Amino acid sequence: MGVMVIVAYRPKPGREEDLDALVREHVPCLRALGLVTERPAQAMRAKDGTVVEVFEWANGAIEAAHNSSRVADLWERFANTCDYVPLCELPEGAATFAEFEPIAL
């Protein structure tokens, strides 16, 4: 059993399509490196365009990811495409039943 994470990516202006492509690439890359479990990842879009991703790290994989040049490259591309934001910044986070638009991975 790993650890579930929820991360929110707010696209930089004009980078929405680039962010969608990165999110579709993200977990398959991590999975190829043995860093995430086989649990299906989920992605969704908030009303303000922020993309929320949910996935499960494998045991001990977070530290391993920080030592991977392939992951570092992917994370650098994310940094050029979006800003990481806390979930509490999303209006949906204040709702008892937060609703998001699904994104096909």
FENTANOR-V373178 format. One record per backbone hydrogen bond with DSSP energy under -1.0 kcal/mol. CO is the residue of the C=O (numbers start at 1). NH is the residue of the N-H. E is the energy in kcal/mol with one decimal. If there is no record, write none. Layout:
co/nh/e
CO/NH/E
CO/NH/E
This chain:
co/nh/e
3/57/-2.5
5/55/-1.7
7/53/-2.9
8/85/-2.3
9/51/-3.0
10/83/-2.6
12/15/-2.5
15/19/-2.5
16/20/-2.2
17/21/-2.1
18/22/-2.2
19/23/-2.7
20/24/-1.9
21/25/-1.3
22/26/-2.3
25/29/-2.1
26/30/-2.4
27/31/-3.2
28/32/-2.2
29/33/-1.2
30/35/-2.9
31/34/-1.7
35/58/-2.9
42/54/-2.7
43/103/-2.5
44/52/-3.2
45/101/-2.6
46/49/-2.1
50/46/-3.3
51/9/-3.4
52/44/-2.3
53/7/-2.6
54/42/-2.3
55/5/-2.8
56/37/-2.3
57/3/-1.6
58/61/-2.1
60/64/-1.2
61/65/-2.7
62/66/-1.4
64/67/-1.2
65/68/-1.5
68/72/-2.4
69/73/-2.2
70/74/-1.8
71/75/-3.0
72/76/-2.0
73/77/-1.9
74/78/-2.0
75/79/-2.3
76/80/-1.6
78/81/-1.2
78/82/-2.7
81/12/-2.9
83/10/-3.4
86/89/-2.1
87/90/-2.1
90/93/-1.7
91/94/-1.7
92/95/-1.6
101/45/-3.0
